[in-house]
Amino acid sequence: MHTYKSPKNPPPAKSGIAVTQFDTGETTDAQSGGSRAGYYAWAGGLVFAAGFTALIWALGPMLQPFLDTLLPDQGASWYYWKLPVRDFWTMFVVWAFYLSHQFAIWAAIYWGQKNLAEFKARPTSGLTKYNLMALTITVAFVFLHLLQTHVWFDGLAQDVPILTSQGSVIIMLSVILVIENPRRGLFLGRGAGKPFTARVSGFFRRTHMYIFAWALVYTFWFHPMALDPQLLSGFFYMFLLFTQVSLAYTKVHLDKRWIILLESYVAIHAVIVAVYNTAFFGSADMWPMFFAGFAFMFVFTYMYALNVRQKVRWIVTALYLAFVAWLYLPAPVGLGRDPTFLLRLEVLWIPAVLYGLLALFAGLVYLTLRKR
C-alpha cells in the first residue's frame, strides 16, 4: 500500500473509511484501504471472455438458417460470413449499434482523460468511475451484438472490405510498439532515435485509447457471432482486449506480462484462421508464416520487457531459430515446407508490416510535432 504526501491532500482516515481526495470523487489505493477491485475485475474479464465465447458456441446451431444461405468462398478478399442479399434495414441496425458503441466508449475515454489525470501518474489497484462506465458499456454492447446476430446476422462486412478489419488490428499492434519503445526498445531491447522520441511516444500514450477503441469496436461489429472456430477465437481475443481498454488507470492495464500476452495471442488466432481456411476452403497453407512472424515479434521485441536473465533470452531465441529450421527441413526431420517460402523471407513479412507501420506513424507524428 502506498500513500500520497501532499500539503493539499490529507492522509486517509485510520478508521479504514475511504476519504475522497479528488474533485472527481475517486479514491486512491491508500484511501480505499488498498482495494484490489481492479484485479478482481481483470479476473472477471477473463472469466467473461471464456464464458461468453462458450455461449456463442452453444447458441451457434440456432444460426444454421443463415449459414445455409452463405455463398462459397471466393478468395482472400472475400468475407465468407455475409448474407448474399444486402438488406437496408439490417445494415441500418448494425451501423446504428456500431456507432452507438463507438461513441459511447469514446465519450467514456474523453471523460476519463478530463477527470482522472491523477491516476495517470499513480494508477490504482482499485476501480475508477471510468472503469465502471467502460465495463458497463462493453458488457451491454456485447450482449446487444449477440442479439443482433441472431435476429439479423450480418455485420459491417457487407459494406466495408475485409482488409479494414484486419488492418485495424495491425494498426493497434504497431502503435503498441511505439508506446512500449521506452520500456523495452524496438529490437533486442535496444531503442531507436529519431523519430522515436519521448514526445512521439507521449503523443501516442495520450491518444492510443481512442485509436484502440476504434480498432476494437470496429472489428467487433464487423463479424457476426457465429459458431465458426475462426470467429470464436477472434471474439475471445476481442473480449480480452475490451477488458484491457476498460481497465485504464489501473495497475493491471500497465502490467507488462498482460500486455505481452495480448500482443502475442494474435499468433494463436492467426494460426487457427490459417489452418481452418486451408482445411475447409483449400487456401494456401500459411500458418507457418503467421506463427513464425508473430513469434519473431515476441522473441526479438516483446520478450525484452520481461525481467529475465540474458541466458533465458538466448535459449528462447535458439528455440525459435530451431523451429524456423524445422519448418523448412525435409521430412521426416522437419515439416518439409517448400523452401521457396524461405527464399521469399515469409518469416519476416509480419515483422516488416508492423515495423514499417511503426516507422510511418512515428515519422508522421514526429514531423507534425516539429512543425508545431
C-alpha positions in Angstrom: 0.0 0.0 0.0 1.3 3.5 -0.7 0.2 6.9 0.5 0.2 10.4 -1.1 2.2 13.1 0.6 0.9 16.4 -0.4 0.0 19.5 1.6 -3.2 19.8 -0.4 -4.3 16.2 0.3 -4.8 14.9 3.8 -3.9 11.3 4.6 -6.6 8.7 4.7 -8.6 8.2 7.8 -7.3 5.5 10.1 -10.7 4.1 10.5 -10.5 2.5 7.1 -13.3 4.6 5.7 -12.4 5.8 2.2 -11.7 9.5 2.1 -12.5 11.4 -1.1 -9.3 13.1 -2.3 -10.1 14.4 -5.8 -12.9 16.5 -7.2 -13.9 13.6 -9.4 -15.0 11.7 -6.3 -12.4 8.9 -7.0 -10.3 7.2 -4.3 -6.8 6.0 -4.4 -5.4 2.7 -3.1 -4.4 4.3 0.2 -7.9 5.9 0.6 -9.8 2.8 -0.2 -8.0 0.6 2.2 -5.8 -1.0 -0.6 -8.7 -2.1 -2.7 -7.9 -4.8 -5.3 -11.1 -4.4 -7.2 -9.1 -3.8 -10.4 -7.5 -7.2 -10.2 -10.9 -8.8 -9.5 -12.3 -7.0 -12.5 -9.5 -8.3 -14.6 -10.1 -11.9 -13.4 -13.8 -11.4 -14.1 -12.9 -10.2 -17.6 -11.1 -13.5 -18.2 -14.0 -15.5 -17.0 -16.4 -13.4 -19.0 -14.2 -13.9 -22.2 -14.3 -17.7 -21.8 -17.9 -17.9 -20.7 -19.3 -15.6 -23.4 -17.2 -17.4 -26.1 -18.8 -20.7 -24.8 -22.2 -19.0 -25.0 -21.6 -18.0 -28.7 -20.7 -21.7 -29.4 -23.7 -23.1 -27.6 -26.1 -20.8 -29.4 -24.3 -21.3 -32.7 -26.6 -24.1 -34.1 -29.5 -21.6 -34.0 -27.9 -19.6 -36.8 -28.0 -22.5 -39.2 -30.8 -21.0 -41.4 -28.5 -18.0 -42.0 -25.4 -20.2 -42.6 -27.2 -22.3 -45.2 -27.6 -19.3 -47.4 -23.9 -18.2 -47.4 -22.1 -18.2 -50.8 -19.0 -20.3 -51.4 -15.6 -18.8 -50.5 -14.2 -16.7 -53.4 -10.7 -16.0 -52.3 -8.6 -13.9 -49.8 -10.6 -10.7 -50.4 -13.9 -12.4 -49.9 -15.6 -12.4 -46.5 -17.4 -15.7 -46.1 -19.9 -14.8 -43.3 -22.1 -12.3 -45.0 -25.5 -12.9 -46.4 -25.9 -13.0 -50.2 -28.6 -10.3 -50.2 -27.9 -6.9 -48.5 -30.9 -5.6 -46.7 -31.1 -1.9 -46.0 -32.7 -2.2 -42.5 -30.4 -4.9 -41.4 -27.4 -2.8 -42.2 -29.0 0.3 -40.7 -29.4 -1.6 -37.4 -25.8 -2.9 -37.3 -24.4 0.5 -38.2 -26.5 2.2 -35.6 -25.4 -0.3 -33.0 -21.7 0.1 -34.0 -21.8 3.9 -34.0 -23.6 3.9 -30.6 -20.9 1.6 -29.2 -18.1 3.6 -30.7 -19.2 7.0 -29.5 -20.2 5.6 -26.1 -16.7 4.2 -25.4 -15.0 7.3 -26.8 -17.2 9.5 -24.6 -16.1 7.4 -21.6 -12.4 7.7 -22.6 -12.8 11.5 -23.0 -14.4 11.8 -19.6 -11.6 9.8 -18.0 -8.9 11.9 -19.5 -10.6 15.1 -18.4 -11.3 13.9 -14.8 -8.8 11.2 -13.9 -5.4 12.8 -14.7 -4.1 12.0 -11.2 -4.3 8.2 -11.9 -2.0 8.5 -14.9 0.9 9.1 -12.6 -0.4 6.8 -9.8 -2.5 4.0 -11.3 -4.8 2.4 -8.8 -5.3 -1.3 -7.9 -9.0 -0.4 -7.4 -11.5 0.8 -9.9 -12.4 4.3 -11.1 -15.7 5.7 -12.4 -14.2 5.3 -15.9 -13.7 1.6 -15.3 -17.2 1.1 -14.2 -18.6 3.1 -17.2 -16.4 1.2 -19.7 -17.1 -2.2 -18.3 -20.9 -1.5 -18.3 -20.8 -0.2 -21.9 -18.8 -3.2 -23.0 -21.0 -5.8 -21.4 -24.2 -4.1 -22.7 -23.0 -4.0 -26.3 -21.6 -7.5 -26.3 -25.0 -8.9 -25.4 -26.6 -6.5 -27.9 -24.3 -7.8 -30.7 -25.3 -11.4 -29.8 -28.9 -10.4 -30.1 -28.3 -8.6 -33.4 -26.5 -11.6 -34.8 -29.4 -14.0 -34.1 -32.0 -11.6 -35.4 -30.3 -10.1 -38.5 -26.9 -11.9 -38.6 -25.0 -9.5 -40.9 -22.2 -7.3 -39.5 -20.4 -4.4 -41.1 -18.7 -6.7 -43.5 -21.5 -6.1 -46.0 -20.3 -2.5 -46.6 -16.6 -2.5 -46.0 -13.6 -4.6 -47.2 -12.2 -7.4 -45.1 -8.8 -5.7 -45.2 -10.2 -2.9 -43.0 -10.9 -5.3 -40.2 -7.6 -7.0 -40.4 -5.8 -3.6 -40.8 -7.3 -2.1 -37.7 -5.8 -4.7 -35.5 -2.4 -4.4 -37.3 -2.5 -0.6 -36.6 -3.2 -1.3 -33.0 -0.2 -3.7 -32.7 2.1 -1.1 -34.4 1.0 1.7 -32.1 1.7 -0.5 -29.0 5.3 -0.9 -30.3 5.7 2.9 -30.3 4.2 3.2 -26.8 6.3 0.4 -25.3 9.5 1.5 -27.0 10.8 3.5 -24.0 10.3 0.4 -21.8 11.6 -2.5 -23.9 13.1 -1.0 -27.1 12.2 -2.0 -30.6 14.7 -4.8 -31.3 16.8 -6.9 -28.9 16.0 -4.4 -26.2 17.5 -1.5 -28.0 15.5 1.7 -28.5 15.8 3.9 -31.5 16.5 7.6 -32.0 14.5 9.9 -34.2 11.6 9.7 -35.0 11.1 7.6 -31.9 11.5 10.4 -29.4 9.9 10.9 -26.0 7.5 13.4 -27.5 6.3 10.9 -30.1 5.8 8.2 -27.5 4.0 10.7 -25.3 1.6 11.6 -28.2 0.6 8.0 -28.7 0.2 7.5 -24.9 -2.3 10.3 -24.8 -4.2 9.2 -27.9 -3.8 5.5 -28.0 -7.1 4.8 -26.2 -9.1 6.4 -28.9 -7.2 4.5 -31.6 -7.5 1.2 -29.9 -11.2 1.7 -29.1 -11.9 2.4 -32.8 -9.8 -0.7 -33.9 -11.6 -3.0 -31.4 -15.2 -1.8 -31.7 -15.0 -1.6 -35.5 -13.6 -5.1 -35.7 -16.1 -6.4 -33.1 -19.1 -5.3 -35.2 -17.5 -6.4 -38.5 -18.2 -10.1 -37.7 -21.3 -11.9 -36.7 -21.2 -14.0 -33.5 -21.3 -17.4 -35.3 -20.1 -20.8 -34.4 -17.0 -21.0 -36.6 -13.7 -21.6 -34.8 -12.1 -18.6 -36.5 -14.8 -16.3 -35.2 -14.8 -17.9 -31.7 -11.1 -17.4 -31.4 -11.4 -13.9 -32.6 -14.2 -12.9 -30.2 -12.3 -14.5 -27.3 -9.3 -12.3 -28.2 -11.7 -9.3 -28.6 -13.1 -9.8 -25.1 -9.6 -9.8 -23.6 -8.8 -6.6 -25.4 -12.0 -5.0 -24.3 -11.0 -5.9 -20.7 -7.7 -4.1 -21.2 -9.4 -0.9 -22.6 -11.9 -1.0 -19.8 -9.2 -1.1 -17.1 -7.3 2.0 -18.0 -5.9 3.9 -14.9 -5.4 0.6 -13.1 -2.2 -1.2 -12.4 -3.5 -4.2 -14.4 -3.7 -2.0 -17.5 0.1 -1.3 -17.3 1.2 -4.9 -16.4 3.9 -5.8 -18.9 3.2 -9.5 -18.8 -0.5 -8.9 -19.5 0.3 -6.6 -22.4 2.7 -9.1 -23.9 0.0 -11.8 -23.6 -2.4 -9.6 -25.5 0.2 -8.9 -28.2 1.2 -12.5 -28.6 -2.3 -14.1 -28.6 -2.8 -12.8 -32.1 -0.4 -15.5 -33.2 -2.7 -18.2 -31.9 -5.7 -16.6 -33.5 -3.9 -16.2 -36.9 -2.8 -19.9 -36.8 -6.4 -21.1 -36.2 -7.7 -18.9 -39.0 -5.0 -20.1 -41.4 -5.4 -23.8 -40.6 -9.2 -23.7 -40.8 -9.0 -21.9 -44.2 -6.6 -24.5 -45.5 -8.7 -27.4 -44.3 -12.1 -26.3 -45.3 -11.6 -23.8 -48.1 -8.5 -25.1 -49.8 -6.5 -21.9 -49.1 -2.7 -21.9 -49.2 -1.1 -23.3 -46.1 0.1 -20.1 -44.5 0.1 -20.9 -40.8 3.9 -21.1 -40.6 4.2 -17.6 -42.0 1.7 -16.2 -39.4 3.1 -18.1 -36.4 6.8 -17.6 -37.2 6.1 -13.9 -38.0 4.3 -13.1 -34.7 6.7 -15.4 -32.8 9.5 -13.3 -34.2 8.0 -10.2 -32.6 7.9 -12.0 -29.2 11.5 -13.3 -29.4 13.1 -10.1 -30.7 10.9 -7.4 -29.2 8.2 -8.3 -26.7 10.3 -10.5 -24.5 12.7 -7.7 -23.7 10.1 -6.1 -21.4 10.4 -9.1 -19.1 12.9 -9.2 -16.3 14.6 -12.4 -17.2 18.2 -13.4 -17.4 20.1 -12.9 -20.7 20.7 -16.7 -20.7 17.0 -17.3 -20.8 16.6 -14.9 -23.7 19.3 -16.7 -25.7 17.6 -20.0 -25.1 14.3 -18.7 -26.3 16.0 -17.2 -29.4 17.7 -20.5 -30.1 14.5 -22.4 -29.8 12.8 -20.0 -32.2 15.6 -20.4 -34.8 15.4 -24.2 -34.4 11.6 -24.0 -35.0 12.2 -22.0 -38.2 14.8 -24.5 -39.4 12.3 -27.4 -38.7 9.7 -25.7 -40.9 11.9 -26.0 -44.0 13.9 -29.1 -43.4 12.7 -32.1 -45.4 10.6 -34.8 -43.8 10.9 -36.8 -41.6 13.4 -34.5 -39.9 11.4 -31.3 -40.5 8.0 -30.2 -41.7 9.1 -30.2 -45.3 7.7 -26.8 -46.2 8.6 -25.6 -49.7 12.0 -23.8 -49.5 10.8 -21.2 -51.9 8.8 -19.7 -49.0 12.0 -19.3 -47.1 13.6 -17.6 -50.0 10.7 -15.2 -50.1 11.5 -14.4 -46.4 8.0 -15.2 -45.3 9.1 -15.3 -41.7 9.8 -11.5 -41.9 6.5 -10.5 -43.6 4.7 -9.9 -40.4 7.6 -8.0 -38.7 8.1 -6.0 -41.8 4.5 -4.8 -41.8 4.5 -4.0 -38.1 7.9 -2.2 -38.1 7.0 -0.4 -41.3 3.8 1.0 -39.9 5.6 1.8 -36.7 8.1 3.9 -38.6 5.4 5.5 -40.7 3.2 6.5 -37.8 6.1 7.7 -35.6 7.6 9.6 -38.6 4.4 11.5 -39.3 3.9 12.4 -35.7 7.5 13.5 -35.3 7.3 15.8 -38.4 3.9 17.2 -37.2 5.3 18.0 -33.7 8.4 19.6 -35.2 6.3 22.0 -37.2 4.5 23.0 -34.0 
